[in-house]
């Protein structure tokens, strides 16, 4: 039995497999960084307005980097220098459905006057807060409010 497969189907199939592989490799590389955690950022949506976008974040020695969950982009969507964080506001977000982990809403007030809001699972929040609050004294006065 001989099966003829159009070359276009082979090319499309190969492209889809390579795309999926690239996505998985990107996710593995980002999630294997020390200090990585799940986080959703409030960002401008494609159709206007703002929406919560899920992703993975990690903090290094001087920056918080956030990668959108469903993207092939290699560079982070958000990169915030720890020295630029002037103030921090935090509040608990209780889930509306039982069995879902509670989150912490962090609003970062930056040196340029902008704000970045992110949702972090409470299990990861202590590490993020410690990293933010351990900034050198020259980075500004941090205070958290509950």
Backbone as CSV, one residue per row, in Angstrom:
resi,resn,N_x,N_y,N_z,CA_x,CA_y,CA_z,C_x,C_y,C_z
1,UNK,0.842,-1.173,0.000,0.000,0.000,0.000,0.887,1.236,0.000
2,UNK,0.623,2.175,-0.865,1.410,3.385,-1.013,0.538,4.597,-0.653
3,UNK,1.034,5.429,0.284,0.273,6.597,0.723,0.997,7.851,0.246
4,UNK,0.303,8.684,-0.482,0.861,9.953,-0.924,0.444,11.038,0.056
5,UNK,1.438,11.690,0.655,1.181,12.787,1.576,1.690,14.062,0.899
6,UNK,0.833,15.032,0.741,1.286,16.268,0.118,2.417,16.901,0.936
7,UNK,3.399,17.442,0.262,4.567,18.024,0.906,4.183,19.156,1.852
8,UNK,3.121,19.886,1.536,2.688,20.981,2.390,2.266,20.477,3.773
9,UNK,1.637,19.292,3.838,1.252,18.724,5.131,2.480,18.326,5.944
10,UNK,3.485,17.812,5.278,4.724,17.449,5.969,5.400,18.701,6.516
11,UNK,5.442,19.766,5.711,6.067,21.009,6.151,5.297,21.606,7.332
12,UNK,3.983,21.649,7.247,3.164,22.194,8.334,3.324,21.346,9.597
13,UNK,3.291,20.043,9.459,3.464,19.156,10.610,4.818,19.345,11.271
14,UNK,5.861,19.457,10.468,7.208,19.678,11.006,7.281,21.019,11.721
15,UNK,6.672,22.047,11.135,6.657,23.366,11.746,5.943,23.343,13.100
16,UNK,4.811,22.682,13.183,4.051,22.597,14.436,4.862,21.865,15.506
17,UNK,5.507,20.775,15.136,6.318,20.022,16.097,7.489,20.871,16.583
18,UNK,8.166,21.587,15.689,9.285,22.441,16.080,8.829,23.599,16.960
19,UNK,7.672,24.152,16.661,7.115,25.231,17.466,6.803,24.745,18.884
20,UNK,6.189,23.583,18.999,5.881,23.007,20.313,7.155,22.698,21.085
21,UNK,8.144,22.193,20.407,9.423,21.890,21.051,10.105,23.162,21.541
22,UNK,10.090,24.209,20.729,10.686,25.492,21.132,9.965,26.048,22.362
23,UNK,8.641,25.940,22.396,7.873,26.420,23.534,8.234,25.650,24.807
24,UNK,8.315,24.343,24.708,8.658,23.527,25.880,10.061,23.831,26.384
25,UNK,10.998,23.998,25.484,12.373,24.323,25.895,12.399,25.680,26.589
26,UNK,11.685,26.668,26.038,11.633,27.990,26.665,11.060,27.903,28.070
27,UNK,9.966,27.172,28.233,9.348,27.036,29.554,10.310,26.368,30.541
28,UNK,11.004,25.344,30.098,11.958,24.668,30.975,13.098,25.585,31.385
29,UNK,13.632,26.334,30.445,14.746,27.232,30.752,14.317,28.300,31.753
30,UNK,13.155,28.896,31.555,12.684,29.938,32.465,12.366,29.366,33.841
31,UNK,11.697,28.234,33.892,11.270,27.690,35.188,12.409,27.079,35.994
32,UNK,13.534,26.820,35.373,14.654,26.214,36.103,15.568,27.234,36.756
33,UNK,15.305,28.522,36.547,16.101,29.547,37.208,15.834,29.511,38.708
34,UNK,16.845,29.754,39.471,16.678,29.866,40.913,15.843,31.111,41.196
35,UNK,14.885,30.994,42.069,14.021,32.125,42.390,12.850,32.273,41.437
36,UNK,12.511,31.215,40.690,11.387,31.326,39.758,10.075,30.982,40.463
37,UNK,8.993,31.600,39.998,7.682,31.391,40.593,6.615,31.804,39.577
38,UNK,5.399,31.331,39.788,4.275,31.728,38.945,3.834,33.119,39.359
39,UNK,3.511,33.941,38.374,3.019,35.289,38.662,2.195,35.788,37.485
40,UNK,1.166,36.546,37.804,0.363,37.184,36.764,0.564,38.687,36.873
41,UNK,0.811,39.330,35.755,0.991,40.782,35.719,-0.242,41.425,35.099
42,UNK,-0.591,42.589,35.589,-1.676,43.370,34.990,-1.028,44.220,33.906
43,UNK,-1.416,43.939,32.650,-0.801,44.609,31.503,-1.860,45.028,30.512
44,UNK,-1.445,45.882,29.612,-2.346,46.334,28.548,-2.702,45.151,27.662
45,UNK,-3.979,44.995,27.382,-4.453,43.896,26.545,-4.362,44.279,25.069
46,UNK,-4.414,43.295,24.210,-4.327,43.526,22.771,-5.487,44.378,22.286
47,UNK,-6.666,44.129,22.801,-7.871,44.824,22.341,-8.156,46.103,23.141
48,UNK,-7.197,46.572,23.908,-7.386,47.775,24.715,-7.710,47.408,26.152
49,UNK,-7.572,48.355,27.024,-7.811,48.094,28.437,-6.660,47.324,29.047
50,UNK,-6.892,46.784,30.211,-5.876,45.995,30.899,-6.460,44.654,31.298
51,UNK,-5.579,43.650,31.407,-6.019,42.332,31.847,-4.873,41.649,32.586
52,UNK,-5.210,40.623,33.336,-4.201,39.836,34.028,-3.647,38.804,33.057
53,UNK,-2.338,38.760,32.945,-1.688,37.817,32.048,-0.802,36.887,32.867
54,UNK,-1.035,35.571,32.788,-0.239,34.625,33.564,1.160,34.458,32.983
55,UNK,2.066,34.042,33.849,3.419,33.813,33.377,4.321,33.272,34.467
56,UNK,5.594,33.249,34.163,6.623,32.822,35.096,7.569,33.986,35.335
57,UNK,7.942,34.180,36.583,8.871,35.247,36.931,10.029,34.645,37.710
58,UNK,11.136,35.332,37.694,12.237,34.972,38.578,13.019,36.219,38.928
59,UNK,13.618,36.175,40.104,14.417,37.303,40.543,15.872,36.872,40.616
60,UNK,16.727,37.777,40.171,18.166,37.548,40.205,18.784,38.513,41.198
61,UNK,20.026,38.845,40.995,20.703,39.718,41.948,20.164,41.144,41.904
62,UNK,19.734,41.634,40.735,19.294,43.019,40.660,17.994,43.255,39.898
63,UNK,17.386,42.218,39.316,16.185,42.407,38.501,15.141,41.328,38.754
64,UNK,13.900,41.745,38.587,12.768,40.821,38.549,12.383,40.715,37.078
65,UNK,12.394,39.501,36.545,12.064,39.285,35.139,10.806,38.433,35.052
66,UNK,9.907,38.829,34.150,8.645,38.114,33.984,8.461,37.741,32.522
67,UNK,8.112,36.471,32.301,7.875,35.932,30.969,6.413,35.524,30.872
68,UNK,5.715,35.999,29.839,4.330,35.621,29.627,4.249,34.125,29.383
69,UNK,3.194,33.494,29.871,3.072,32.034,29.811,3.010,31.503,28.388
70,UNK,2.186,32.074,27.560,1.982,31.527,26.229,2.661,32.418,25.194
71,UNK,3.981,32.286,25.133,4.775,33.106,24.230,6.044,32.346,23.876
72,UNK,6.593,32.645,22.724,7.881,32.080,22.334,9.002,33.099,22.506
73,UNK,8.658,34.279,22.974,9.649,35.337,23.136,10.718,34.901,24.128
74,UNK,11.972,35.075,23.747,13.083,34.645,24.598,13.377,35.669,25.691
75,UNK,13.234,36.944,25.385,13.489,37.977,26.383,12.241,38.188,27.242
76,UNK,12.426,38.699,28.466,11.273,38.890,29.354,10.349,39.992,28.864
77,UNK,9.064,39.835,29.157,8.071,40.862,28.834,8.194,42.047,29.794
78,UNK,8.546,41.768,31.026,8.753,42.791,32.052,10.103,42.549,32.700
79,UNK,10.836,43.615,32.918,12.107,43.546,33.625,12.175,44.758,34.545
80,UNK,12.155,44.501,35.846,12.097,45.584,36.825,13.349,45.522,37.690
81,UNK,14.097,46.600,37.686,15.288,46.671,38.542,14.864,46.828,39.998
82,UNK,15.512,46.121,40.875,15.175,46.208,42.293,15.412,47.625,42.815
83,UNK,16.436,48.293,42.312,16.738,49.654,42.757,15.652,50.645,42.341
84,UNK,14.840,50.309,41.344,13.767,51.199,40.885,12.480,51.061,41.697
85,UNK,12.388,50.076,42.558,11.183,49.868,43.372,11.258,50.787,44.584
86,UNK,10.397,51.811,44.589,10.417,52.810,45.655,9.474,52.469,46.796
87,UNK,8.374,51.818,46.466,7.379,51.501,47.486,6.657,50.226,47.072
88,UNK,6.038,49.598,48.040,5.365,48.332,47.819,4.053,48.324,48.593
89,UNK,2.993,47.963,47.920,1.704,47.778,48.578,1.295,46.331,48.364
90,UNK,0.841,45.690,49.415,0.423,44.290,49.285,-0.919,44.078,49.972
91,UNK,-1.683,43.158,49.405,-2.972,42.805,50.006,-3.305,41.365,49.650
92,UNK,-4.003,40.706,50.552,-4.413,39.322,50.334,-5.575,39.260,49.358
93,UNK,-5.559,38.249,48.505,-6.658,37.992,47.580,-7.151,36.586,47.875
94,UNK,-8.338,36.502,48.438,-8.906,35.197,48.772,-9.644,34.639,47.557
95,UNK,-9.445,33.366,47.267,-10.116,32.772,46.105,-11.621,32.664,46.331
96,UNK,-12.368,32.747,45.237,-13.823,32.639,45.340,-14.283,31.189,45.285
97,UNK,-13.361,30.269,45.006,-13.670,28.846,44.909,-12.813,28.100,45.935
98,UNK,-13.429,27.178,46.669,-12.676,26.400,47.650,-11.641,25.522,46.955
99,UNK,-10.508,25.329,47.611,-9.476,24.458,47.080,-8.450,25.160,46.212
100,UNK,-8.644,26.446,45.953,-7.676,27.204,45.166,-6.788,27.985,46.124
101,UNK,-5.506,27.992,45.818,-4.522,28.657,46.669,-4.765,30.164,46.727
102,UNK,-4.658,30.763,47.922,-4.792,32.217,48.021,-3.586,32.927,47.389
103,UNK,-3.806,34.133,46.935,-2.772,34.924,46.276,-2.516,36.208,47.041
104,UNK,-1.404,36.820,46.720,-1.047,38.110,47.269,-0.940,39.077,46.102
105,UNK,-1.617,40.208,46.204,-1.539,41.245,45.187,-0.434,42.212,45.593
106,UNK,0.591,42.304,44.773,1.701,43.218,45.025,1.637,44.348,44.004
107,UNK,1.653,45.571,44.493,1.731,46.732,43.614,3.073,47.388,43.865
108,UNK,3.896,47.397,42.832,5.233,47.970,42.917,5.176,49.401,42.392
109,UNK,5.580,50.352,43.212,5.638,51.755,42.825,7.080,52.031,42.412
110,UNK,7.275,52.381,41.158,8.616,52.519,40.609,9.093,53.969,40.630
111,UNK,10.393,54.136,40.487,11.029,55.452,40.562,10.519,56.413,39.492
112,UNK,10.111,55.902,38.339,9.631,56.781,37.266,8.158,57.160,37.427
113,UNK,7.539,56.789,38.539,6.155,57.143,38.818,5.137,56.120,38.353
114,UNK,5.561,55.077,37.672,4.628,54.047,37.210,4.404,53.009,38.303
115,UNK,3.386,52.209,38.089,3.073,51.113,39.006,2.964,49.829,38.209
116,UNK,3.383,48.745,38.810,3.231,47.417,38.225,2.532,46.561,39.263
117,UNK,1.423,45.938,38.855,0.674,45.056,39.755,0.902,43.619,39.349
118,UNK,1.123,42.773,40.346,1.306,41.356,40.063,0.639,40.517,41.137
119,UNK,0.101,39.372,40.703,-0.496,38.391,41.605,0.497,37.262,41.787
120,UNK,0.772,36.929,43.032,1.748,35.903,43.365,1.097,34.913,44.329
121,UNK,1.257,33.606,44.107,0.746,32.645,45.097,1.391,32.912,46.458
122,UNK,0.604,32.766,47.530,1.155,33.057,48.855,2.350,32.178,49.197
123,UNK,2.421,30.992,48.611,3.564,30.117,48.870,4.865,30.724,48.343
124,UNK,4.796,31.494,47.275,5.987,32.107,46.689,6.189,33.536,47.174
125,UNK,5.197,34.110,47.815,5.238,35.525,48.178,6.354,35.860,49.163
126,UNK,6.635,34.983,50.098,7.664,35.315,51.092,9.037,35.487,50.443
127,UNK,9.347,34.662,49.458,10.626,34.805,48.757,10.705,36.096,47.969
128,UNK,9.620,36.440,47.281,9.591,37.675,46.489,9.699,38.886,47.407
129,UNK,8.938,38.888,48.492,8.978,40.017,49.425,10.348,40.160,50.069
130,UNK,10.965,39.050,50.428,12.312,39.117,51.003,13.296,39.709,50.013
131,UNK,13.180,39.302,48.755,14.076,39.822,47.721,13.876,41.329,47.541
132,UNK,12.622,41.772,47.497,12.341,43.198,47.313,12.821,43.998,48.513
133,UNK,12.507,43.523,49.703,12.818,44.282,50.906,14.284,44.228,51.290
134,UNK,15.052,43.344,50.697,16.483,43.279,51.002,17.301,44.153,50.066
135,UNK,16.644,45.048,49.364,17.340,45.961,48.454,18.287,46.852,49.241
136,UNK,19.374,47.266,48.617,20.285,48.192,49.292,19.568,49.471,49.701
137,UNK,20.073,50.133,50.727,19.421,51.325,51.273,19.267,52.436,50.246
138,UNK,20.110,52.488,49.246,20.055,53.558,48.245,18.849,53.443,47.327
139,UNK,18.156,52.305,47.343,17.059,52.103,46.398,15.751,52.751,46.833
140,UNK,15.706,53.345,48.002,14.469,54.016,48.398,13.921,53.420,49.680
141,UNK,12.836,53.995,50.114,12.193,53.555,51.341,11.073,52.615,50.984
142,UNK,11.178,51.381,51.400,10.128,50.396,51.143,9.289,50.232,52.388
143,UNK,8.013,50.205,52.176,7.134,49.888,53.294,5.979,49.068,52.740
144,UNK,5.586,48.072,53.447,4.473,47.235,53.003,3.263,47.484,53.854
145,UNK,2.104,47.462,53.242,0.877,47.609,53.997,-0.001,46.406,53.744
146,UNK,-0.613,45.948,54.762,-1.505,44.785,54.639,-2.925,45.197,54.516
